Amino acid sequence: QNPPTKRRPGRRQAVHSRTRVCLLPAAIFRMRVLSLAQGTRRASLRAQQLRPLSRALSTITGRPKSIDDQALQEQQRLGMNPRPGGLPEWVEMWGVDSFRKTGYVLAGLSAASVPLALGGHIAELLPVLLTGTTAGYWALGLKDIGQKSHTLRRNFPVMIHFRYLLEGIRPEIQQYLIEDEQKMVPYSRAMRNTIYSRAKMKIGADTHALGTRRDVYSPGYEWAGHSMFPEPMCDLDEARVLVGGPACKQPYSAALLNISAMSYGSLSGSAVSALNLGAKKGGFYHNTGEGGISKYHLLGADVVWNVGTGYFACGKNVEPPAFKGQREFDPELFAKNATRPEIKMIEIKLSQGAKPSHGGILPANKITPVIADARGLGPPPWSDCNSPPRHSAFSSPAGLMKFVAQLRELSGGKPIGFKMCVGRPEEFAALCHAMIDSGTVPDFITIDGGEGGTGAAPAEFQDSLGMPARDGLRFINSMLIGCNLRDQVKLIVAGKVYSGFALVRMLATGADLCNTARSMMFALGCIQALKCNSNHCPTGITTQQPHLESGLDVGTKALRVANYQEATVHSALEIIGALGCKSPKEVTSDMIYRRSATNGGYGVENYADLQAEAYFAKLPEGALVDPAKKDQLPPQYVGWWEKGGEIYKKAGTA
C-alpha cells in the first residue's frame, strides 16, 4: 500500500485542533466522573456480595439484621460515607496532591494556549483567562496550605472554599427554597406574608383561597370560639386602654398594639424616624429602647421612655468609676427629659426577654455625636458606655418601689412602670410584698418573653434563659389578682404579636395591651436576613452604614407601619366582635381553645382550664393576702409567696 499522503493543514484541521484544546478540560472532567461512577458501581456490587455474610455475622453477634456493617465499611473505604454534617464526598476525594496535579495541568494548558493563540487557532483572550485562573488557583491554594488556623483549608486547598460558599448562602437557600410556610425560624413565611400584605395594603392579599393551610388536628393548633350572636366591631377609640393608677396625675390612653423597645444605634436613624412617624400617623406609642431619646424619637409620636441600667438621657458618669463606663442616675437630667410633651410614660427596664440579666458596653470609638446626644453623654471626648446587668439606683424590691415613686414625682405624675422577663417566681412575689407594704404600685408592667428578639445576644441567653411571654403573663396576672393589685396595674405584653388572633390570644391570657418589635421591623421591610448583629442589614434597618440606610425611604415606610398597625388592630376587633364581646375588656380565657396531644392527638384544652390547672394557675382574688383563702392556693404559690417574703425582708430598703 502507498503510504498516506501528508496533507497541508487547512482551515478545517485548525478548527478541529482548536476544538480539541478547548474540550480538553471537559474530557478530563468526564474521565473523573466516569471513574467515580465505576467506583460507585464496584462498591454497590461488593455491598451485594457482602450482605449474606453481614446477615450471618449480625445473627451470631446478636446485632440487628438491618445493619449492613460490611457494606457500610466498604462504602466508607471508597469515600462514600453518608455521615450527616460531614464534608461532601467529592471534597473528601480531594487533597494536597490533587491540588498540585490539577495546578500542573492548568499551568500546562496555560503555556500551550499561548502559541495556539498566536497562530490564530484559539481566541487570543483564552490564554489570558487561563493564565489568570491558574495564577489565582495557585495563590489561593498555597495560601490555604501555608495558613495554620483552619485544618480543612490545609487538607483540602481551594476545593474547601466551595463548602464555605454553600455555608454562606445556606440561610437564603433555606428561606427561599426549602423553608416550610408555617415553620417559625423565628418568623414563618406565612407570618411575614401577613405583615407584608397589611403594611402594603395590597388588595386581596389579606385573604386566602380554598381554606386554611394549617393542620387543624396537629397538637398546638389554636382557635377562638365564636358566638352565635356576634357583636358589631367596636370603635378604635373605644378599644384604647387608659394607663394610670390612683397616684398617676397624667394617665395615658394607649392603643391596643404599639411599637416595642428598639434603641437608636441598634436601629438606623431612618428606621427610627419611620417608626416614629408611623406611630404619629396611627395614634399609637413608640418605645425608645434603653439607648436614650434621640432626635429621631421626637418627630411627633407619643413616646414611652425606656430607662435602662446605663441611665442614658437621665444619668452621668461616675468619677472615679468602680468599673469601666460606670454611670449613675441624675434626677435633674431625668426631670428635664421626662417633662417633654412627647414623653407619655416612663418604663424602667429590669430585664428583656432576649437576654435577661445581661448587660452590654458601647466602646467609645463607636460613639457618634448623634448617639452622644441621644444618651446624654455631653461633649467629647467620650468614654465607654456601660449597661450593667442590674440597676445602681436601687438594690431591693423596696428600693424599686421608692424609685417608682421618685420618677412619678419628677415626671409630674406621668405613668411609671417597669419591664421584665420573668425569671424566679419568688422574686416577683417579693416585689408584690414591697407594693403592699409601701403602698406604691406601678401604673403598668411590661412582660417580655424569652422568645423576644434583639440585635445581638449570646446564643445561650436567647435560647435558654427567661420565661416565655404567655407563661410570664399568666403568672404575673395571677400574682396581682392574688394580691388584690390587678385593678391598679395595666399589663403590657410583648412576644411575637403579629396578627389579630395573636393579639386576642394575649388579651385572653390576661394582657390589657400589646407591644411588638419584629413585626414593626417587617412592616419597615425587614426580610429576616438574620444580619442584625453584623451592621450589614440589607434593608437599612439595623445598620449604621449610610449607603444601606439611604435605601430606606422614611415616608413610604412610615405609611406602611401605620397601615400594618391599623389593619392588625382592625382584625383583632373583628375577632372580638365575633366572640360576642363589645370591647377588648370582655375577652376571657375560656374563649380560646388549643389542640393537645392527648387522646391520640385529638384532645382539646381550653385556656381557662390551663389557667386553672397549670403550673401558673389563676388564683382567686385576694388569695395571697387573705388567710381565709390560703387553702385555695396551689402548693407552688404558697412556696413562692413565703420565699418572696423572706427575700423582701432580707434585701432591706435600698
C-alpha positions in Angstrom: 0.0 0.0 0.0 1.1 3.5 -0.7 1.9 5.5 2.4 -0.7 8.1 3.3 0.0 11.4 1.8 0.7 14.3 4.1 -1.9 17.0 3.7 -1.2 20.6 4.5 -3.2 21.7 7.5 -6.2 23.6 6.3 -8.8 25.7 8.0 -10.9 22.6 8.9 -8.0 20.9 10.7 -7.1 24.2 12.5 -10.7 24.4 13.8 -10.6 20.7 14.9 -7.3 21.4 16.7 -8.7 24.4 18.5 -11.8 22.4 19.4 -9.7 19.6 20.9 -7.7 22.0 23.0 -10.9 23.7 24.3 -12.5 20.4 25.1 -9.5 19.0 26.9 -10.7 20.2 30.4 -14.2 18.8 29.7 -12.6 15.5 28.7 -10.6 15.4 31.9 -13.7 16.2 34.0 -15.6 13.4 32.1 -12.9 10.9 32.9 -13.1 11.9 36.5 -16.9 11.4 36.6 -16.6 8.0 34.9 -14.0 6.9 37.4 -16.3 7.9 40.3 -19.2 6.1 38.7 -17.2 2.9 38.2 -16.1 3.1 41.9 -19.7 3.6 43.0 -20.7 0.6 40.8 -18.0 -1.6 42.3 -19.0 -0.5 45.8 -22.6 -1.5 45.1 -21.6 -4.9 43.7 -19.3 -5.5 46.6 -22.0 -4.5 49.1 -24.4 -7.0 47.5 -21.8 -9.7 47.8 -21.2 -8.9 51.4 -24.8 -8.8 52.5 -25.2 -12.6 53.2 -22.0 -12.6 55.3 -23.2 -9.4 57.1 -26.5 -11.0 58.0 -24.7 -14.1 59.3 -22.4 -12.0 61.4 -25.3 -10.0 62.8 -27.1 -13.2 63.7 -24.0 -14.5 65.6 -23.3 -11.2 67.4 -27.0 -10.6 68.2 -27.0 -7.2 66.4 -30.0 -6.1 64.4 -30.2 -7.7 61.0 -30.9 -4.3 59.3 -27.3 -3.1 59.9 -25.1 -3.8 56.9 -21.8 -3.3 58.7 -19.5 -4.8 56.0 -21.2 -2.9 53.2 -21.0 0.3 55.2 -17.3 -0.2 55.7 -16.8 -0.7 52.0 -18.7 2.5 51.2 -16.5 4.4 53.7 -13.4 2.9 52.2 -14.4 4.4 48.8 -15.2 7.8 50.2 -19.0 7.3 50.2 -19.5 8.0 53.9 -23.1 9.1 54.4 -22.4 10.7 57.8 -24.6 13.8 58.1 -22.8 17.0 58.6 -19.6 15.8 57.1 -17.8 17.0 54.1 -19.3 16.3 50.6 -17.8 13.1 49.1 -16.2 15.0 46.2 -14.3 17.2 48.7 -13.1 14.2 50.6 -11.5 12.8 47.5 -9.5 16.0 47.1 -6.2 16.7 48.8 -2.9 18.5 48.5 -1.6 16.0 45.9 -4.8 16.5 43.8 -4.4 20.3 44.2 -0.8 20.1 42.8 -1.6 17.8 39.9 -4.6 20.0 38.9 -2.3 23.0 39.2 0.3 21.5 36.9 -2.4 20.6 34.3 -3.7 24.2 34.4 -0.1 25.5 34.1 0.4 23.3 31.1 -2.8 24.3 29.5 -1.9 28.0 30.0 1.5 27.5 28.4 0.1 25.5 25.5 -2.6 28.1 24.8 -0.1 30.9 24.1 1.3 29.5 20.7 -2.1 28.3 19.7 -3.5 31.9 20.2 -0.5 33.4 18.4 -1.2 31.0 15.5 -4.8 32.0 15.4 -6.1 28.6 16.4 -7.9 29.8 19.5 -9.2 33.1 20.7 -6.5 35.5 21.9 -8.4 36.1 25.2 -8.3 32.4 26.2 -4.6 32.4 27.3 -5.2 35.4 29.4 -8.1 33.8 31.1 -6.3 30.5 31.6 -3.2 32.2 33.0 -5.2 34.4 35.4 -7.2 31.4 36.5 -4.0 29.4 37.1 -2.3 32.2 39.0 -5.4 32.7 41.2 -5.7 28.9 41.7 -2.0 28.6 42.9 -2.2 31.7 45.0 -5.3 30.6 46.9 -4.1 27.0 47.2 -0.7 27.9 48.6 -2.2 30.4 51.0 -4.6 27.6 52.2 -1.7 25.2 52.7 0.5 27.8 54.4 -2.0 29.1 57.0 -2.4 27.3 60.3 -5.8 28.4 61.6 -8.0 26.1 59.6 -7.3 22.4 59.2 -9.8 22.0 56.4 -8.0 24.6 54.3 -4.7 22.9 54.8 -6.1 19.4 53.9 -8.4 20.5 51.0 -6.9 23.6 49.5 -9.1 25.6 47.1 -11.8 23.0 46.9 -12.9 23.7 50.5 -14.0 27.2 49.5 -16.9 25.7 47.7 -18.1 24.4 51.1 -17.7 27.8 52.6 -19.7 29.3 49.7 -22.5 26.9 50.3 -22.4 27.6 54.0 -22.6 31.3 53.2 -25.7 31.1 51.1 -27.4 28.4 53.1 -29.7 30.8 55.1 -31.0 32.2 51.8 -31.5 28.8 50.2 -33.3 27.6 53.3 -35.5 30.6 53.4 -36.4 31.0 49.7 -36.4 27.3 48.5 -36.7 24.9 51.5 -38.5 26.6 54.4 -42.0 25.5 55.2 -44.7 28.1 55.2 -45.5 27.5 58.8 -42.1 26.9 60.3 -41.1 29.7 62.6 -37.3 30.5 62.4 -38.0 32.8 64.1 -40.9 34.1 62.0 -42.5 31.8 59.4 -43.1 32.8 55.8 -46.9 32.8 56.5 -46.4 35.2 59.4 -44.2 37.5 57.4 -46.6 37.5 54.4 -49.4 38.6 56.7 -47.4 41.5 57.9 -46.1 42.5 54.4 -49.6 42.4 52.8 -51.1 44.5 55.6 -48.3 47.0 55.5 -48.5 47.4 51.8 -52.4 47.4 51.8 -52.4 45.0 48.9 -56.0 44.4 47.7 -57.0 40.8 48.2 -53.6 39.9 49.7 -55.1 39.6 53.2 -57.5 36.9 52.0 -56.7 33.2 51.3 -58.4 30.8 48.8 -59.5 27.2 49.4 -59.3 27.3 53.2 -56.6 27.2 55.9 -53.1 25.9 55.2 -52.7 24.8 58.8 -53.2 21.3 60.1 -56.1 21.8 62.5 -55.7 18.4 64.1 -52.0 18.8 65.0 -51.1 19.4 68.6 -50.7 23.0 69.4 -53.3 24.3 66.9 -55.3 27.1 68.5 -58.6 28.7 67.7 -61.2 31.1 69.1 -64.7 30.0 69.9 -67.1 32.4 68.0 -70.5 33.3 69.2 -73.9 32.6 67.6 -74.7 36.2 68.5 -71.7 38.3 67.4 -71.5 42.0 68.3 -70.6 44.8 66.0 -67.0 45.7 65.9 -66.3 48.4 68.5 -64.7 51.8 67.5 -61.0 52.2 67.7 -61.3 54.9 70.3 -63.4 52.6 72.5 -60.7 50.0 72.3 -58.0 52.2 73.7 -56.7 51.5 77.3 -56.2 54.1 79.9 -52.9 53.6 81.8 -52.5 55.2 85.2 -53.3 54.1 88.7 -54.7 56.2 91.6 -51.3 58.0 92.2 -50.9 59.0 88.5 -51.8 62.6 87.6 -51.4 62.3 83.8 -52.9 59.0 82.7 -52.3 58.0 79.1 -54.8 56.4 76.7 -52.9 53.7 74.8 -53.7 51.8 71.6 -54.1 48.0 71.7 -50.9 47.5 69.6 -47.7 49.6 69.9 -44.1 49.7 69.0 -41.9 47.8 71.4 -38.5 48.9 72.7 -35.9 49.4 70.0 -33.0 51.8 70.5 -31.4 54.2 68.1 -28.0 52.6 67.5 -29.3 49.1 67.1 -31.7 50.6 64.5 -30.7 53.2 62.0 -31.9 56.8 62.2 -34.1 56.3 59.1 -35.7 53.2 60.7 -36.4 55.0 64.0 -37.8 58.0 62.1 -40.1 55.9 60.0 -41.4 54.1 63.1 -42.0 57.4 64.9 -43.8 59.0 62.0 -45.8 55.8 61.5 -46.8 55.9 65.2 -47.8 59.5 64.9 -50.0 58.8 61.9 -51.6 55.8 63.5 -52.0 57.2 67.0 -50.0 54.6 68.9 -46.9 54.9 71.1 -43.3 54.3 70.2 -40.9 52.9 72.9 -37.4 54.4 72.8 -35.5 51.3 74.0 -32.7 51.8 76.6 -30.5 53.8 74.2 -31.9 57.2 75.2 -34.0 59.7 73.5 -32.7 60.5 70.1 -33.8 63.3 67.7 -35.5 60.6 65.6 -37.8 59.7 68.5 -39.1 63.3 68.7 -40.9 63.7 65.4 -44.3 63.9 66.8 -45.4 60.5 68.1 -46.3 59.6 71.6 -43.2 58.2 73.3 -42.6 55.7 76.1 -39.2 56.4 77.5 -37.3 53.2 78.5 -34.8 53.8 81.4 -32.2 51.2 81.4 -29.3 50.4 83.7 -27.0 52.8 81.8 -29.4 55.7 82.6 -29.0 57.2 79.2 -30.5 60.7 78.9 -31.0 60.6 82.6 -27.6 59.8 84.1 -23.9 60.8 84.4 -20.6 59.2 84.5 -19.2 58.2 87.9 -15.8 59.7 88.8 -13.8 57.7 89.6 -15.7 54.7 88.2 -15.7 51.4 90.1 -15.8 49.7 86.7 -15.4 50.8 83.1 -18.1 53.2 81.9 -20.0 53.3 85.2 -22.9 55.7 85.3 -25.4 56.8 87.9 -28.9 58.3 87.9 -29.2 62.0 87.6 -32.6 63.4 88.9 -32.2 66.8 87.3 -31.5 65.5 83.8 -34.3 62.9 84.2 -36.8 65.7 85.1 -35.7 67.8 82.2 -36.4 65.0 79.7 -39.4 63.4 81.4 -41.4 66.6 81.3 -41.1 66.8 77.5 -44.6 66.8 76.0 -43.8 63.8 73.7 -43.0 61.6 76.7 -46.2 60.0 77.8 -45.0 57.1 80.0 -41.7 56.0 81.6 -40.6 52.4 81.7 -37.9 51.1 84.0 -36.1 48.3 82.3 -35.3 45.4 84.7 -34.6 42.8 82.0 -35.5 41.9 78.5 -36.6 38.5 77.1 -33.8 38.1 74.5 -31.0 38.5 77.1 -32.3 38.7 80.6 -29.8 39.8 83.3 -27.2 40.5 80.7 -25.6 43.9 80.2 -23.6 45.4 77.4 -21.0 48.0 76.6 -20.6 50.5 73.7 -17.0 51.3 73.1 -16.0 55.0 73.0 -14.7 54.6 69.4 -18.2 53.7 68.2 -19.9 56.7 69.8 -21.1 59.4 67.3 -22.3 62.9 68.0 -26.0 61.8 67.4 -25.6 58.8 69.8 -23.9 61.0 72.4 -26.8 63.5 72.2 -29.4 60.7 72.5 -27.7 59.2 75.5 -26.8 62.5 77.3 -23.1 61.9 77.2 -22.1 65.5 76.9 -19.3 66.9 74.7 -16.3 64.8 73.6 -14.0 63.1 74.5 -16.4 60.3 75.3 -15.7 57.2 77.4 -17.2 53.7 77.1 -20.9 53.4 77.7 -21.7 50.6 80.1 -25.1 49.0 80.6 -24.6 46.7 83.5 -26.9 43.7 84.3 -28.5 45.5 87.2 -29.5 49.0 88.3 -27.4 51.1 90.7 -30.3 53.4 91.7 -31.8 50.6 93.8 -30.9 47.1 95.0 -34.0 45.7 96.6 -37.8 45.3 95.9 -38.5 48.1 98.4 -35.8 50.2 96.7 -37.5 49.7 93.3 -40.8 50.9 94.7 -39.1 54.0 96.1 -37.6 54.6 92.6 -41.0 54.3 91.0 -42.4 56.9 93.4 -39.4 59.2 92.7 -39.8 59.0 88.9 -43.5 59.7 89.2 -42.8 62.8 91.2 -40.0 64.1 88.9 -42.1 63.5 85.8 -45.1 65.4 87.0 -47.2 62.4 87.7 -46.9 60.5 84.4 -47.5 56.7 84.3 -44.4 54.9 85.7 -43.9 51.1 85.2 -41.2 48.6 84.7 -40.3 46.0 82.0 -39.2 42.5 82.9 -38.8 39.0 81.7 -39.9 36.7 84.5 -37.1 34.6 85.9 -37.6 33.3 89.5 -41.2 33.5 90.6 -40.3 34.1 94.3 -38.5 37.3 93.3 -41.7 38.7 91.7 -43.5 37.7 94.9 -41.0 39.8 96.8 -42.0 42.8 94.6 -45.6 42.2 95.4 -44.7 42.2 99.2 -43.0 45.6 98.6 -46.0 47.0 96.7 -48.3 46.0 99.6 -46.1 47.3 102.4 -45.1 50.6 100.7 -48.4 51.4 99.1 -46.5 52.3 95.9 -47.8 50.4 92.9 -46.5 50.8 89.3 -49.0 52.0 86.8 -48.1 49.3 84.3 -45.8 46.2 84.0 -44.4 45.2 80.6 -43.9 41.5 80.3 -41.2 40.4 77.8 -40.9 36.8 76.8 -37.9 34.6 76.4 -38.8 34.3 72.7 -38.1 38.1 72.3 -35.7 39.3 69.7 -32.7 41.5 69.9 -29.9 42.8 67.6 -27.2 40.8 69.4 -27.1 38.5 72.4 -25.3 35.3 73.4 -27.0 32.2 72.0 -27.5 30.6 75.4 -29.3 33.7 76.7 -31.6 33.8 73.7 -32.3 30.1 73.7 -32.3 29.0 77.3 -33.0 31.9 79.7 -36.2 33.7 80.5 -39.8 32.6 80.8 -41.9 32.7 77.6 -44.3 35.6 77.3 -47.6 33.8 77.8 -46.3 31.9 80.8 -44.9 35.1 82.3 -48.1 36.9 81.6 -50.2 34.2 83.1 -48.0 34.1 86.3 -47.9 37.9 86.8 -51.6 38.3 86.2 -52.3 35.6 88.7 -50.0 37.0 91.3 -51.5 40.5 91.1 -55.0 39.1 91.3 -54.0 37.1 94.4 -52.6 40.3 96.0 -55.7 42.4 95.1 -53.5 44.7 92.9 -54.7 43.8 89.4 -57.1 46.7 89.1 -54.3 49.2 89.7 -51.8 47.8 87.2 -52.1 47.5 83.5 -50.3 44.6 81.9 -48.5 45.1 78.6 -47.0 42.0 76.9 -44.5 41.6 74.0 -43.9 38.2 72.4 -44.5 37.5 68.7 -47.7 39.5 68.5 -48.1 39.8 64.7 -51.8 39.2 63.9 -55.3 39.9 65.1 -55.6 36.5 66.6 -52.2 36.7 68.3 -53.3 39.9 69.9 -56.7 38.5 71.1 -54.9 35.4 72.5 -52.8 37.7 74.7 -55.9 39.6 75.8 -57.5 36.3 76.8 -54.3 35.3 78.7 -54.5 38.4 80.8 -52.9 41.3 78.9 -54.5 44.8 78.6 -52.5 45.8 75.5 -49.5 44.6 73.5 -46.2 45.7 72.1 -44.4 44.3 69.1 -40.9 45.0 67.7 -40.0 42.5 65.0 -43.5 42.8 63.4 -42.9 46.5 63.0 -39.5 45.8 61.5 -41.1 43.5 58.9 -43.5 46.4 58.2 -40.5 48.5 57.5 -39.3 46.0 55.0 -37.1 43.5 57.0 -36.6 40.3 55.0 -35.3 38.2 58.0 -31.8 38.2 56.6 -30.6 37.5 60.2 -27.8 40.0 59.9 -29.0 42.4 62.7 -25.7 41.9 64.6 -23.4 42.4 61.6 -24.1 46.1 60.7 -24.8 44.8 57.2 -28.6 44.8 57.2 -29.5 44.8 53.5 -32.8 46.7 54.2 -31.1 49.6 56.1 -33.0 48.9 59.3 -30.4 47.5 61.7 -27.3 49.2 60.3 -25.4 52.5 60.7 -23.8 52.3 57.2 -25.0 55.4 55.2 -25.2 53.6 51.9 -27.5 50.9 53.3 -29.6 53.3 55.4 -30.1 55.6 52.5 -32.2 52.9 50.7 -34.9 53.1 53.4 -37.4 55.8 52.3 -38.8 57.2 55.6 -42.1 58.5 54.2 -43.0 55.2 52.4 -42.1 53.0 55.4 -43.8 55.3 57.9 -47.1 54.8 56.0 -46.6 51.0 55.9 -46.0 50.9 59.7 -49.3 52.8 60.2 -51.1 50.6 57.7 -49.9 47.4 59.4 -50.9 48.5 63.0 -54.3 49.7 61.8 -55.1 46.5 59.9 -53.9 44.3 62.7 -56.0 46.1 65.4 -58.9 46.1 63.0 -58.6 42.3 62.6 -58.4 41.9 66.4 -61.5 43.9 66.9 -63.4 41.9 64.3 -62.5 38.7 66.1 -63.5 40.3 69.4 -66.9 41.1 67.9 -67.2 37.6 66.5 -66.6 36.2 70.0 -69.7 38.1 71.2 -67.7 40.8 73.1 -68.5 44.5 72.9 -64.9 45.6 73.8 -61.5 44.0 74.4 -62.1 44.1 78.1 -64.7 41.4 77.8 -62.4 38.8 76.2 -61.8 35.9 78.6 -59.6 32.9 78.7 -62.5 30.4 78.1 -62.9 31.7 74.5 -59.6 30.3 73.3 -59.0 26.6 72.6 -55.9 24.5 71.8 -55.4 21.1 70.4 -53.4 18.8 72.8 -51.5 15.6 72.3 -53.9 13.6 74.5 -56.4 11.1 73.1 -54.3 10.2 70.2 -53.7 13.8 69.2 -57.4 14.7 69.2 -57.6 16.2 72.7 -58.8 19.7 73.3 -57.8 22.2 76.0 -59.4 25.4 77.0 -57.3 28.4 78.1 -59.5 28.7 81.2 -58.7 25.1 82.1 -55.0 25.7 81.5 -55.1 28.7 83.9 -57.0 26.7 86.5 -54.8 23.5 86.4 -51.5 24.6 85.0 -48.3 25.3 86.9 -49.1 29.0 86.8 -52.7 28.7 87.8 -55.0 31.6 88.0 -55.6 32.5 91.7 -58.8 33.6 93.4 -58.9 37.3 94.1 -57.0 38.2 97.3 -56.0 34.6 97.9 -52.4 35.6 98.8 -53.3 38.2 101.3 -56.5 36.7 102.8 -55.7 33.9 105.4 -59.2 32.5 104.9 -58.4 31.7 101.3 -54.9 30.2 101.9 -56.3 26.7 101.5 -57.3 27.6 97.9 -53.6 28.2 96.9 -51.7 25.7 94.9 -48.6 24.5 96.8 -46.1 26.2 94.4 -47.7 29.6 95.1 -47.5 29.0 98.8 -43.8 28.4 98.5 -43.2 31.4 96.2 -45.1 33.7 98.5 -43.3 32.6 101.6 -39.8 32.8 99.9 -40.8 36.1 98.4 -41.5 37.5 101.9 -38.1 36.3 103.1 -36.3 37.9 100.1 -38.2 41.2 100.6 -37.3 41.4 104.3 -33.7 40.3 103.8 -33.0 42.7 100.9 -33.7 45.8 103.0 -35.0 49.1 101.7 -32.1 50.4 99.5 
